[in-house]
Amino acid sequence: MVNFIKKIMEENGDLNKKCYVESFCGAANLLLNLPDNFIERYSFDLSEEVVNMWRELQINGSLIRKELISIDYTEENFLKYKDEKTAIGTIIKHRFSRGALGKNFAFSERLRNGLPGDVNAYRNWVYNILPLIIEKIKGVVWDVGSADTMLIKYGLMDRQNILLYDDPPYVPSTRSAPNVYDYEMDTYGLNTGKLTHEGLLNNILLRKSVSYLSGYSNPLYDDILKGYNKYERNIANHSSQSKIKARRCEVVWEIKPR
């Protein structure tokens, strides 16, 4: 899905902007795959644990990688580290678990490069991918908070010619896996003191620069975002824990200020 979103942004000429803002960053998959031309990059999340992981990696990435190399991919280590609120704990919780959900240890005896598949994937990530991530995140501003409050805090609501991307927890009624997110969002409600999907959409419409939004089609989004560009792609639902993954239609909305 990352390449799909990146291609849309590129074709629309939005990757030429000098500032990129990502709310609900989580694993920061899009940020990590965008070109390096952005002078400013901001990445926000409601999870203090997630943001602290990125900050720790930014400051002590080489030391963290060295320690991760020394930790074997075992269920014993998954149980040992998964509740630690450190970069090491957060990484192991997600890298060692099924669907990266941090709940159940993932292991398959099917071999890849002579190793069980999950072991091989983890070793490849630590040795080959993590160094690239550590280099890529230099200079990113990380902070804890919801999209609406963070954009105001950093003066981004009224800035023009910047690129914004929102990947919120998908609307609950559209999901096959109900308990995927640590931080949920209610669908409806304004001025409740907590950001809802309705509130997020209203915030996006007030921005002075283009925003991209990921989700599944639903009545709220389709109503409020009627008339804006809508891109669809049918992909496997990897959040499902079933052996056979159902296919879902993922949607990316392009919302330009009017």
Rosetta blueprint (number, residue, H / E / L):
1 M L
2 V H
3 N H
4 F H
5 I H
6 K H
7 K H
8 I H
9 M H
10 E H
11 E H
12 N L
13 G L
14 D H
15 L H
16 N H
17 K L
18 K L
19 C E
20 Y E
21 V E
22 E E
23 S E
24 F L
25 C L
26 G L
27 A L
28 A L
29 N H
30 L H
31 L H
32 L H
33 N H
34 L L
35 P L
36 D L
37 N L
38 F L
39 I L
40 E E
41 R E
42 Y E
43 S E
44 F E
45 D E
46 L L
47 S L
48 E H
49 E H
50 V H
51 V H
52 N H
53 M H
54 W H
55 R H
56 E H
57 L H
58 Q H
59 I H
60 N H
61 G H
62 S H
63 L H
64 I H
65 R H
66 K H
67 E H
68 L H
69 I H
70 S L
71 I L
72 D L
73 Y L
74 T L
75 E H
76 E H
77 N H
78 F H
79 L H
80 K H
81 Y H
82 K L
83 D L
84 E L
85 K L
86 T L
87 A H
88 I H
89 G H
90 T H
91 I H
92 I H
93 K H
94 H H
95 R H
96 F L
97 S E
98 R H
99 G H
100 A H
101 L L
102 G L
103 K L
104 N L
105 F E
106 A L
107 F L
108 S L
109 E L
110 R L
111 L E
112 R E
113 N L
114 G L
115 L E
116 P E
117 G H
118 D H
119 V H
120 N H
121 A H
122 Y H
123 R H
124 N H
125 W H
126 V H
127 Y H
128 N H
129 I H
130 L H
131 P H
132 L H
133 I H
134 I H
135 E H
136 K H
137 I L
138 K L
139 G L
140 V L
141 V E
142 W E
143 D E
144 V E
145 G L
146 S L
147 A H
148 D H
149 T H
150 M H
151 L H
152 I H
153 K H
154 Y L
155 G L
156 L L
157 M L
158 D L
159 R L
160 Q L
161 N L
162 I L
163 L E
164 L E
165 Y E
166 D E
167 D L
168 P L
169 P L
170 Y L
171 V L
172 P H
173 S H
174 T H
175 R L
176 S L
177 A L
178 P L
179 N L
180 V L
181 Y L
182 D L
183 Y L
184 E L
185 M L
186 D L
187 T L
188 Y L
189 G L
190 L L
191 N L
192 T L
193 G L
194 K L
195 L L
196 T L
197 H H
198 E H
199 G H
200 L H
201 L H
202 N H
203 N H
204 I H
205 L H
206 L H
207 R L
208 K L
209 S L
210 V L
211 S E
212 Y E
213 L E
214 S E
215 G E
216 Y E
217 S L
218 N L
219 P H
220 L H
221 Y H
222 D H
223 D H
224 I H
225 L L
226 K L
227 G L
228 Y L
229 N E
230 K E
231 Y E
232 E E
233 R E
234 N E
235 I E
236 A E
237 N L
238 H L
239 S L
240 S L
241 Q L
242 S L
243 K L
244 I L
245 K L
246 A L
247 R E
248 R E
249 C E
250 E E
251 V E
252 V E
253 W E
254 E E
255 I E
256 K L
257 P L
258 R L
